[in-house]
Amino acid sequence: QVLLVESGGGLVQPGGSLILSCAASGNIFSINTMGWYRQAPGKQRELVAVIINGWRTNYGDSVKGRFTISRDNAKNTMYLQMNSLKPEDTAVYHCSYQTQAVQVWGQGTQVTVSS
């Protein structure tokens, strides 16, 4: 069983930066995909970024060049560095852990970009 706990959300002005963290605990397999997804009110959940098997990354088109996903395997913690934030980045951000057998979601952390 895997538990994910996100932290780091909050209120930031347009153009600002935030770092989200996702701490994973439990039976973590080395072959996995961890990622960040977000859901704004009235919209479908969308991919923000994923990191596959600890190193290969993929980003949603709307965040390319502004967000960076990374992972500290020793700490089983994943990060999302978000720069040049825009109001349209406002959403609840969820982290995800996925293997061939299971997908687990965190409870989410609110990010609000507003002046």
C-alpha positions as CSV (number, residue, x, y, z in Angstrom):
1,Q,0.0,0.0,0.0
2,V,1.3,3.5,-0.9
3,L,0.4,6.8,0.7
4,L,1.0,10.1,-1.0
5,V,1.0,13.4,0.9
6,E,1.3,16.7,-1.0
7,S,2.5,20.0,0.4
8,G,3.6,23.5,-0.8
9,G,0.4,24.9,-2.3
10,G,-0.8,28.4,-1.6
11,L,-1.5,31.9,-3.0
12,V,1.0,33.5,-5.3
13,Q,1.0,36.5,-7.6
14,P,1.2,36.2,-11.3
15,G,4.8,35.7,-12.4
16,G,5.7,34.2,-9.1
17,S,7.0,30.7,-8.2
18,L,6.0,27.8,-5.9
19,I,7.5,24.4,-5.2
20,L,5.1,21.5,-4.5
21,S,6.3,18.3,-2.8
22,C,4.8,14.8,-2.8
23,A,6.1,12.4,-0.1
24,A,5.5,8.8,-0.8
25,S,5.5,6.1,1.8
26,G,4.8,2.4,1.8
27,N,5.7,-0.3,-0.7
28,I,7.3,1.7,-3.4
29,F,8.5,-0.1,-6.5
30,S,11.4,1.2,-8.5
31,I,9.6,0.7,-11.8
32,N,6.9,3.3,-11.6
33,T,5.5,6.6,-12.9
34,M,5.0,9.5,-10.6
35,G,3.3,12.6,-11.7
36,W,1.4,15.8,-11.1
37,Y,-2.1,16.4,-12.4
38,R,-4.3,19.4,-11.8
39,Q,-8.0,20.1,-11.8
40,A,-9.6,23.5,-12.0
41,P,-13.2,24.2,-11.1
42,G,-15.5,23.0,-13.9
43,K,-12.6,21.4,-15.9
44,Q,-11.3,17.9,-16.4
45,R,-8.2,16.7,-14.6
46,E,-5.2,17.3,-16.8
47,L,-1.6,16.2,-16.9
48,V,1.0,18.6,-15.6
49,A,4.1,16.5,-15.6
50,V,5.3,12.9,-15.0
51,I,8.6,11.3,-14.2
52,I,9.0,7.7,-15.4
53,N,11.2,5.2,-13.6
54,G,12.9,8.1,-11.8
55,W,14.3,9.9,-14.7
56,R,12.4,10.3,-17.9
57,T,10.1,13.3,-17.9
58,N,7.0,14.5,-19.9
59,Y,5.1,17.7,-19.5
60,G,1.7,19.1,-20.5
61,D,1.9,21.6,-23.3
62,S,0.6,24.5,-21.1
63,V,3.5,24.2,-18.6
64,K,6.5,23.4,-20.8
65,G,9.4,25.7,-20.1
66,R,7.8,27.0,-16.9
67,F,7.5,23.9,-14.6
68,T,10.1,21.3,-13.7
69,I,9.4,17.9,-12.2
70,S,12.1,16.1,-10.2
71,R,12.4,13.3,-7.7
72,D,14.6,12.4,-4.8
73,N,14.6,8.6,-4.8
74,A,16.4,8.4,-1.5
75,K,13.6,10.3,0.2
76,N,10.8,8.9,-2.0
77,T,9.8,12.5,-2.6
78,M,8.7,14.2,-5.9
79,Y,8.8,17.9,-6.5
80,L,7.2,20.3,-8.9
81,Q,9.0,23.6,-9.4
82,M,6.6,26.1,-10.9
83,N,7.9,29.4,-12.3
84,S,6.2,32.2,-14.2
85,L,2.9,31.2,-12.8
86,K,-0.3,32.4,-14.5
87,P,-3.9,32.8,-13.3
88,E,-4.8,29.9,-15.5
89,D,-2.5,27.7,-13.4
90,T,-5.0,28.0,-10.5
91,A,-6.2,24.5,-9.6
92,V,-6.0,21.7,-7.1
93,Y,-2.7,19.8,-7.8
94,H,-2.7,16.1,-7.2
95,C,0.3,13.8,-7.2
96,S,0.0,10.3,-8.5
97,Y,2.0,7.0,-8.2
98,Q,1.4,4.3,-10.8
99,T,2.6,0.9,-11.6
100,Q,1.2,-1.8,-13.8
101,A,-1.0,-3.0,-10.9
102,V,-2.2,0.2,-9.2
103,Q,-2.6,4.0,-9.4
104,V,-2.7,5.9,-6.1
105,W,-3.6,9.6,-5.7
106,G,-2.8,12.2,-3.1
107,Q,-5.4,14.3,-1.5
108,G,-4.4,17.4,-3.5
109,T,-3.0,20.9,-2.7
110,Q,-4.6,24.1,-3.8
111,V,-2.6,26.5,-5.9
112,T,-4.1,30.0,-6.5
113,V,-2.5,32.5,-8.8
114,S,-4.0,35.9,-8.3
115,S,-3.0,39.5,-7.7
